[in-house]
Amino acid sequence: MLDPLEDGVDDEAVILTRREIVRITLVATEVGARFQREGIRTDPMAWLLTPRRLFRGRPPIEACTSRDDCARAVLVHGLGLELDVSAEAMNGLMEPSTAPNSEWIVPAG
């Protein structure tokens, strides 16, 4: 794991948009909150830096710059799914519903 408090002359430069930085930050926040909420003893940074099946073998910190992978990560942690859920398992949750449009029924209160 890279030490975030060190500087290295051979560090690879990566260009990101502000939106991509916000996506990574959103996912990092969701991971940290979930791990604390559920008492998961894994280091959240380790989850972000480890290649995951969900992202086709890429680490979340790289994959979550894209809109779709960011949404996948937020959904995984919001629903409390397996930490290394497969991309195939998530595809069913990410596909648009085939249910016919219907109105929401709100009970009178």
Wavefront OBJ file of the C-alpha trace (Angstrom):
o trace
v 0.000 0.000 0.000
v 1.247 3.464 -0.806
v 2.003 5.624 2.204
v -0.144 8.749 1.759
v 2.182 10.784 3.983
v 5.257 10.126 1.841
v 6.290 11.832 -1.378
v 8.053 9.900 -4.074
v 9.863 11.145 -7.147
v 8.681 8.099 -9.074
v 4.981 8.509 -8.196
v 2.721 8.125 -11.207
v 0.866 11.336 -12.062
v -2.874 10.871 -12.550
v -5.162 13.529 -14.000
v -8.669 13.607 -12.534
v -11.599 15.941 -12.960
v -13.130 17.552 -9.902
v -16.202 15.305 -10.379
v -14.007 12.181 -10.384
v -12.345 13.309 -7.147
v -15.785 13.847 -5.595
v -16.844 10.341 -6.706
v -13.817 8.752 -5.039
v -14.457 10.811 -1.904
v -18.133 9.775 -1.858
v -17.197 6.097 -2.065
v -14.512 6.482 0.616
v -17.051 8.140 2.903
v -19.589 5.356 2.309
v -16.988 2.652 2.957
v -15.795 4.261 6.196
v -19.342 4.834 7.454
v -20.400 1.274 6.676
v -17.337 -0.289 8.270
v -17.907 1.748 11.433
v -21.686 1.144 11.469
v -21.341 -2.620 10.976
v -18.185 -3.061 13.044
v -16.224 -4.400 10.065
v -12.635 -4.791 11.183
v -11.152 -4.471 7.683
v -9.298 -1.222 6.987
v -11.465 0.917 4.660
v -8.337 2.028 2.760
v -7.474 -1.616 2.143
v -10.929 -2.125 0.609
v -10.400 0.894 -1.653
v -6.933 -0.229 -2.799
v -7.587 -3.953 -3.337
v -8.716 -5.224 -6.761
v -12.392 -6.249 -6.620
v -14.564 -8.559 -8.725
v -17.227 -5.842 -8.793
v -14.866 -3.659 -10.813
v -13.539 -6.434 -13.061
v -10.287 -6.761 -11.115
v -9.585 -3.055 -10.685
v -9.274 -1.426 -7.261
v -12.252 0.755 -6.293
v -10.103 3.881 -5.957
v -9.457 3.670 -9.713
v -12.789 2.250 -10.865
v -14.992 4.673 -8.932
v -13.956 7.640 -11.026
v -16.644 6.457 -13.458
v -20.297 7.254 -12.770
v -21.460 3.627 -13.049
v -18.770 2.138 -10.814
v -19.256 4.907 -8.254
v -22.985 4.075 -8.168
v -22.184 0.365 -7.813
v -19.907 0.997 -4.839
v -22.418 3.260 -3.098
v -25.133 0.628 -3.626
v -22.915 -2.171 -2.263
v -22.237 -0.271 0.939
v -25.698 1.248 1.283
v -27.289 -2.198 1.101
v -24.571 -3.886 3.175
v -23.716 -6.398 0.449
v -20.715 -8.743 0.361
v -17.445 -6.786 0.302
v -16.258 -8.543 -2.860
v -19.596 -9.046 -4.598
v -19.310 -10.072 -8.244
v -20.070 -7.732 -11.113
v -22.651 -10.228 -12.369
v -24.538 -10.181 -9.067
v -24.686 -6.386 -9.162
v -25.869 -6.254 -12.766
v -29.336 -7.428 -11.702
v -29.581 -4.630 -9.152
v -28.317 -1.989 -11.567
v -30.601 -2.820 -14.510
v -33.756 -0.758 -14.945
v -36.883 -2.392 -13.591
v -39.179 -4.120 -16.061
v -42.206 -3.564 -13.839
v -44.944 -1.438 -15.430
v -45.135 2.164 -14.281
v -47.513 2.622 -11.420
v -48.366 5.370 -9.006
v -47.154 5.327 -5.427
v -49.939 4.729 -2.969
v -49.455 6.716 0.197
v -51.594 5.638 3.146
v -53.781 8.349 4.626
v -52.430 9.354 7.933
l 1 2 3 4 5 6 7 8 9 10 11 12 13 14 15 16 17 18 19 20 21 22 23 24 25 26 27 28 29 30 31 32 33 34 35 36 37 38 39 40 41 42 43 44 45 46 47 48 49 50 51 52 53 54 55 56 57 58 59 60 61 62 63 64 65 66 67 68 69 70 71 72 73 74 75 76 77 78 79 80 81 82 83 84 85 86 87 88 89 90 91 92 93 94 95 96 97 98 99 100 101 102 103 104 105 106 107 108 109
